[in-house]
């Protein structure tokens, strides 16, 4: 099967670029002698997970229990569910763990820590540490850290932080500084726990930007990152991914033509309504338009508007787009995690136009 | 099963409100003596389609071939695929039509009209008319209209327009004016076709706003509308839907708490990144926060930020949110078509907290 035979819109994943991105991250972390627990929230695919865990301890991170169930069903047992747990979700975790998985949960809440410890089959739990993002977590010096740890007792497995504010870093120096704050904060939290007798074996940090730009990972036992596997326009804009190393694109067909613009069959559902590049140095609208081979030879053509199933391509005046109805284009996404989520499979290529595999994804909750 | 037993995030669909919305549209169009061809791109559910087509001729509108296949498989045969067709998609249409469906396609392109007529099993086709939206279609007085009609020959079934720019109307008078332009334009196109001998039996217009606010539908043979079934915050802001008649909400759980705000497990995937209310009179962020019963008693609490799986609820200072981890809330969406698309089913209630049915959805392409 060739790319031109595929139904549109669909996801095209370039395995050659994917392997290069995975290799770059592995080599970087190997220099720090810190293993990777890849975050599968972007790829949501066992085929990608196998590539991303190769040469690593084998554990993964997930963002939904649907992912945990899917990956456990495919033989991955060491799973960190890195979104704050609710007491109601503990039964589903227990069910997975009874069936052989070792799902670790996350909390920053005293009552929830109590619910975990009181469950008939408590999972191991990490305490979420806020190292500056201000989303979830207790700060490293908060007294509540020790109270939550005491409440978890033997189920405490360590600490975790996510410096999601690294995404608002506007230079690699910014990101390196944020990475150091992230590292120092979560290590400080682990040290406080150890001072009062907790083992806290897991000290987990990560985001693709800080994983790739941390200068020092002392005290960190694992790094989490996900979007680096595919990359996207936003990561390229903040300098943490090469624009030519975006592994995932949306294949689309021309469905309308007017002077200076085209309609394509990739709209707000196929691309997502993510506008993360709106405030970036370069605003790509809803995505950058590439040719059918995934090459950037259409200049600055972007998806300027996105209806549910229609995308409006605004051509670059220097690169007129004279294409017939049915012609194929590929769109590099603003935010690959959001774009991939509308699709149930990847059509895998290796640089060329031959589809070498179809890899399913797990979506939903 | 009760709402409190449901896994989160998930869709809750209130059948009582849905039936009221469907009844209002049917009564309004009955006054004009024009039937409805409901657009199923919002609901994507056979159960909803059965309610929306009750008392109507029975045909529907779809936005993807996946919907066409799904609804045809559930016995609905009269299907308008209302997104510009490509020559490559004609085989799939032919396959559905061979199996008993009567899928009608849409084009505004001369070459594509030729490809339709030359197919081994041509579907009937509508010509898309641009009555002011400027997305797709030929204008009513364009010479190309007659050329495309000639190329389609016996497969020409009529004309269709979509006044999507009614969404930017800022008053009901605006919308009524746009509806009249939409009606007059598509009827004019049909008249031109009839003057040269084409039957053009179908003269189709629609969008929920213009369907509900047209004062005159003379010459129109069918109206298409979809979002009116569920409604959303954006439709409420433009005055075409009652804020208390939004049938679809996202059920979510509290997963974090800080002064003045909460974290919930409905983020950018469960809600979509749609920000259509950003420019509306009232900006609801990524959605309006309701209590677990779907009532608006939390004031102006909204989802201010949306990460992949985390939503940040900004409380209304007049309505402090003191809720434990695991407490339930419901979120009214900005744009119901986009929000529903991340979910594979509806949990159906009838005003109360009892789940009376589970209705699947068809997603993807």
Interface residues (C-beta under 8 A of the other chain):
Chain A: X7 X8 X9 X10 X41 X63 X64 X65 X83 X84 X85 X86 X87 X88 X89 X92 X107 X108 X109 X111 X112 X135 X136 X164 X253 X254 X255 X256 X257 X263 X265 X268 X269 X270 X272 X273 X274 X275 X307 X308 X309 X310 X312 X324 X325 X326 X337 X338 X341 X342 X343 X344 X363 X364 X365
Chain B: X7 X8 X9 X10 X41 X63 X64 X65 X83 X84 X85 X86 X87 X88 X89 X92 X107 X108 X109 X111 X112 X135 X136 X164 X253 X254 X255 X256 X257 X263 X265 X268 X269 X270 X272 X273 X274 X275 X307 X308 X309 X310 X312 X324 X325 X326 X337 X338 X341 X342 X343 X344 X363 X364 X365
